[in-house]
Structures are given as C-alpha cells and as structure tokens.
Amino acid sequence: MKVEIITIGDELLIGQVIDTNSTWIANQLTRHGFEVVAISSVGDCSENIINAIDIAFERADILLITGGVGPTNDDITKHTLCNYFHTALELNEDVLQNIESILSKRNLQLNKLTYNQAYVPASSNVIQNSEGTAPILWFEKEDKILVSMPGVPYEMQTSMDKDVIPMLVKRFQVTEYVSRSCIVTGVTESELASKLADFELLLPSGYSLAYLPSLGYIRLRLSVWGHEHLDELKQQMRNLKKTVKAHYVSKGCKLPEELLSEKLQNKNLTLSTAESCTGGHIAHKITVVPNASKYYIGSIVSYANSVKEQLLNVDKNTIELHGVVSNEVVEQMVINVSKTLNTNCSIAVSGYMGPDGGQKDQPVGTVWIATKYNDEILSQKHHLGLNREYNIERTANLAILQLIKMVGK
Amino acid sequence: MKVEIITIGDELLIGQVIDTNSTWIANQLTRHGFEVVAISSVGDCSENIINAIDIAFERADILLITGGVGPTNDDITKHTLCNYFHTALELNEDVLQNIESILSKRNLQLNKLTYNQAYVPASSNVIQNSEGTAPILWFEKEDKILVSMPGVPYEMQTSMDKDVIPMLVKRFQVTEYVSRSCIVTGVTESELASKLADFELLLPSGYSLAYLPSLGYIRLRLSVWGHEHLDELKQQMRNLKKTVKAHYVSKGCKLPEELLSEKLQNKNLTLSTAESCTGGHIAHKITVVPNASKYYIGSIVSYANSVKEQLLNVDKNTIELHGVVSNEVVEQMVINVSKTLNTNCSIAVSGYMGPDGGQKDQPVGTVWIATKYNDEILSQKHHLGLNREYNIERTANLAILQLIKMVGK
C-alpha cells in the first residue's frame, strides 16, 4: 500500500526548522509494511496545499499530513481540507471536552483560539489528540485516505502509535518489507563498495544494498520485500559480515551509544568520560539512552586546560612538552577519570575542532581518542575535516565505537 | 524566482536518515531572495525521480537536487538525468583530475567506482566538487535550470556557498524577502496568540506572523516580500516587543546558546556548568558555538549522586533531606561549580527525565534549574513531559535562557 507524507509550514520552506516528522512517520510506516513513495513539504498556502494533495493522490493511496493545525492565524490546513473535501466546520463536543481536560491538567484557561480548535470538518472522522488541543482528522474519498495530524512531534507520534497506525494496519493487508542493517567503521564508502562488489553481483534479484554514511561510520542496509525471504536475507547478512571483516562493528539499526549501553549492561561495567574538544557531547549521547544511570557515572568536561590539571590531574609538564592534543595527555585523562570516578571503562578525547585553532603540525581536525577497559588502554589519532559541528559529532561516534570494539571482543 | 528542492534516497523514505540538506538549502536560498515553493523526497528509482522532476518544473523555475550521486550501485541520479535530458555520459578530464587530487590528499587510491564518477552527462555544465569525488551538474532546458549535487552535507554546502548560489544570484534579479525574528519564553502558543491578536489585526497587508515553537521557547517571525518595507518591519517588531513584554528574550534568529555566547563575551564573563539530568547536553550546546573556549571553562557532569558529593561538594544530608531534585541541591551545585572552576556565571540542573524514575510527589518531568551571575542566584522549578529526549533538550534551552535573562538585564 503506497503512502505519501506531506508536511506543511512556511518554516520548512525558509529553512528555519528541520522536518523530523516525515522521517519519524516514514520509519514507522516502513516497519509496518507500508511503502512510502514520496515526502513533500509545502508552505501555509491553501492553493499549494491543494496542489500537493492532488499530486500525492496520483502516486499514493494513503496521505498523511502534518502541520498547520495550531490555534493561530498562520494555521490554515483545516480550512483548506474543508475546501478540498467540500465540507464545512462544525462544533464537536468530544473535541471540546478533550481540549478542556488537557488545559485543566496544565492549569490553563480555555480562550477563543483554543475553543475554535473544537470546530472540525463535518465529513471527517475525528481521532482525539491525547497530548494537545488539535484533533486528528481522518478523511476518505473513493479508495483514498487522508489523515491530518498536528505538527508538534510528540502529539503526532502519540496519535500515530495509539490510533493511526493500528487503524491503517487493520484496514490493509500489506506485504512486509524485511531488512537487516549493520555498522562498519574505518573504511571509506568507495573502499567498502569495492570490497562488496562481488557480494552485490551475487545477490538474488529483488535485493537492494544501501550505503548510509554517518559521521564516523557507515550503516549498510540489505533489504527485500516479502517476509518469505527472511532466512535467505539473514544468510546474506552473514556473508556480508565475512566480507567486510575487521571493519564490522555490530548488526542492527541501533545507534553506537545504544550498542554501548547494551554491551556495558551485559558485562556489568561502569563508564566515565573526560572530554575536552567534544565539550560534553559524548556524555550527552550516552545519557540520552534510557537507563544510562545504570552504568554511566559522570563526565569531567575539561574545556580549559586548568580543569585538565585541577580535576583530571594531567601533568602540566606533559601538556607543555607534548601539547594538549597528544597521546600522552589523553592517556592521562582516560586513566585519571576512571580512577577519580571509580569506573571499569572510560573515554577521553582532546582535539582541535575548528574553525580556528590548531597548531602548525596539528591542524584543525586533529584529534586523539583514548579508551580504557579494565587495565587495557587504546589510544588513536584521527585526522578529521574543518567543520566544527561535524568534527564534534564524528569524534563522539569514533570514541564510542572504539570502546564498543574493545569491550565487545 | 521560484525554487523546488528534491532530495533523493531510499534512506529518506524508510525514515533511516533525517533530511537536513533541504532545510539548509531552503535557508540559504531564502536569505538570497529566492522563494522555495516545495521540497520533495523520492527514492532511488528512476521513474519516480523523473516524475518528481516533471512535477517540480510545473511549479518552479529552478530545481536543486541532492543525493544519489555516490560511487555505489544504489546511486542512479546521474543516469536518470541522462535519460531526462536525452544525453549520454562522457569522460571529463577536469573531473578526473579533481578526483585524483582529492584522493591523493587523503592517501587513497583511485578505484574503478571512483573513476566512473569522472563520467558526466555531455549536455551538463560541470562544477568541480572541492570536497568530494562526485561533480556538481548544472543543466538548462528552455528557461528552467536543474542543478544536481551530492547528498553528503559538507560537499553540497561547500558547492552551494562557493558556486551554485553566486551563479544563481548573478543570473536572476530577485525580490528580497525581509523578515525579523525574536525569541519569547514562559508562555504557551495560544496564550501568546491571544496577546498578539490585536497586533496581528493591525498589521498592514502582505505581512505574515509565524509562530515557531521549540522546546522551551517560541520563535516569532514577522515577514514581508520587498526590501522597501524594511523600516516599517522594524517598527512593527518594536510594537511586537512591547506587546509580549516580560516574555521577550531577544531579537534575531540566533539559537539560545549563540545569544548566550554574545552576552558573555560582551561583558567579559566566564561560565561553568554542573549537570545532572541533562548529562552534558548544556555543555555540548555551549561548546558547539565557535570560540566557546573564550568564556566556557568546563562542566562537571554529576550523573551519579556520588559525583555530586565528591566533585561538587553537595552535602549528603541535603540530598537525603530534600531529595536530589530540589532547590537546595541545585543551589549547592551552582555555587560550588563556579567556586571550583572559578567562573562568574554558572548553570546547574537536576531532574527526572524519564521514561522511568521520579518520586511520588516529583514525577518524571520535574526539574530544578539554578543559574548564578556574580553573587545573584536564581532557582526555578519546571514541570515537563514524559519524553526523555525532549525533556533533556527543553531543560537545556530553559537553563540557557534563564541565564541569558539574568545576564542581559
């Protein structure tokens, strides 16, 4: 069953907001066997919204729309849908009750703008929004379905999980999309493709292998439509693993920090971090994973050199002799943070992230990463690029992957 | 001049990768006076790409495409464009030279897949990619322009900055889009809309006011086409500021952490942080801003209570008496981190981010934020939601905004 996603809002077209809603929806629908054929974004303009709906219904059977349903004047989706489906707004008492209940939980008063959100298109089926004041609207026209949802991510996600996906799954029999992914690191995309050239040639028809480069690693995804291919798919993944050899980190779609979480919990290990150039980003990645408190103790973000000396006991002479971005400094950091915070594992990084800074023989992009697992210490130098944000993200991923490989052995 | 952006890749349609390219391109084009009318994403399927191009040329004059130009077999954009423009691939010596130069800088060998990237459609004008091996292709057909770029963000961004945008600007006279934005906090979207109802009614025609909620604050954007309206626009923004009063934080499009960076540097202040529940995210936000080392000293990420006692000297009895999520604990944290790291300003947070945890009278979403500016300390309690990732992001934004308001007074 073919689906198109339309996200609505001027903020998307002027590049003020990244459209994460369509990614989330696409991910969920794919898992449930629906095929997303296109994603479109248009502005808060009735004519353009209607045009986008017409285009979408040419290539898809189900159309999921987010955005433009807030209480303010720039939100015009509901009125546009009334025009499109030749219907009019009418007060829906259930929606009004839901709005009042949500506002009272937050100690807020009903005002005129929020009251107006209880007016819904007469020909739509209404799904209550348990997280917000804008209802979800389900329209049908011949064999096509259109569902309008709020653009606020957690409101949309809750409605999708609770109502929209179950309703779609119940309604349609869908061919399942099966895929398996894995993470590889320490290899460029074209080197990897050369290594996998024969593997790709030998794949049965219907399979596709995708290369999804992230900062610091590449995710490979092998996929095929139809659940009956699952065993064969798993066998192909084993062949793939043998082919990429030492570059292979782990199977699955998990993020590096989620993989690390699993490995640390399985082995009952604890972790601390000492971050210079990544400024807390490694700690953040680790603590976004639920239950991080089971293994993660804390971080010393030693952005200034004084903090490296004061809280991490890095020797001042070592910094002067070898520079702050050096094997010697990250080794002291990784040893001392695990000693101070009493952990089995630790990560330490020091580097020049740019855009300014760096030394003559250590330009922007130079970074040292040390990881410690019990008594074993590994320290590696990397040469990254010039973009500060990418360098921080890449360093954090490389550091987490380095520890995963150490602990996973 | 109307523009559409098309991003290509199965990874977008199965929701494995967030499309940040189109946001970046839309932002840049808008600043240069182009009007982005739609953004579309389609998969690595020739028929769907051609269909999307046809649709785009119905509503736009310029079409910017990213993705599907890598060296691997799943990248089919170049071949599809050959079909679309009825042309064939031919070896381009300049592209080959560029590829060889890029590979040699990275100590990599030319392989067959990378060599094939030097074959380009005969009817296209080639722009060299200074950051990667896939060339940028510029096609013209009647009065329409299509530019194909790599999907790797920094390659695309560098080409856009250096070549594509200057070429587009030189070619077209464009009406400038003028807009002004500001940040407000401590108010819901519908409360804000009620406050601004009269202001919106009195706006001259052609103006639009957009509400862009982020986690912890709302950005308001007032916009109009045509540079001649700039003075009037500025006056309207002054009226808006008066209307939203105490909720107003700052003008501009900057992120909270960028605003904080400006304020601290202007006043020659230094900053440290003590993070419990945000696990390094505040430090990360602060250090993503270039030159953060000028004012930011470091952070103690005290994820475990032991670290609060050991490195932040939080009194064990206070934790037992008031709980770790309390006014008393964050005040000790904010005072002691600024003492230990010797800074004028500091931020401390402690809370329950979920999905598990919390106490009977302090459910998931409860967070205390303390900020210190010289001898002044402010401590505030917030009730957030149930989503861990949003809670971390919202807490980080609220904490940074709280300090901005303190320092900016």
Interface residues (C-beta under 8 A of the other chain):
Chain A: D10 E11 L12 L13 I14 G15 Q16 V17 I18 D19 T20 S22 T23 W24 I25 A26 N27 Q28 L29 T30 V36 V37 A38 I39 S40 S41 V42 G43 D44 N48 N51 A52 I55 R59 G70 P71 T72 N73 D74 L108 N111 K112 L113 T114 T133 V152 P153 Y154 Y177 S179 T188 E189 S190 E191 A193 S194 A197 E200 S208 L209 A210 Y211 L212 P213 R219 R221 C253 T273 E275 T278 G279 G280 H281 I282 A283 H284 I286 T287 V288 P290 N291 A292 S293 Y296 I297 G298 S299 I300 V301 S302 Y303 A304 S306 V307 Q310 L311 T340 L341 N342 G354 P355 D356 G357 G385 N387 R388 E389 Y390 I392
Chain B: D10 E11 L12 L13 I14 G15 Q16 V17 I18 D19 T20 S22 T23 W24 I25 A26 N27 Q28 L29 T30 V36 V37 A38 I39 S40 S41 V42 G43 D44 N48 N51 A52 I55 R59 G70 P71 T72 N73 D74 L108 N111 K112 L113 T114 T133 V152 P153 Y154 Y177 S179 T188 E189 S190 E191 A193 S194 A197 E200 S208 L209 A210 Y211 L212 P213 R219 R221 C253 T273 E275 T278 G279 G280 H281 I282 A283 H284 I286 T287 V288 P290 N291 A292 S293 Y296 I297 G298 S299 I300 V301 S302 Y303 A304 S306 V307 Q310 L311 T340 L341 N342 G354 P355 D356 G357 G385 N387 R388 E389 Y390 I392
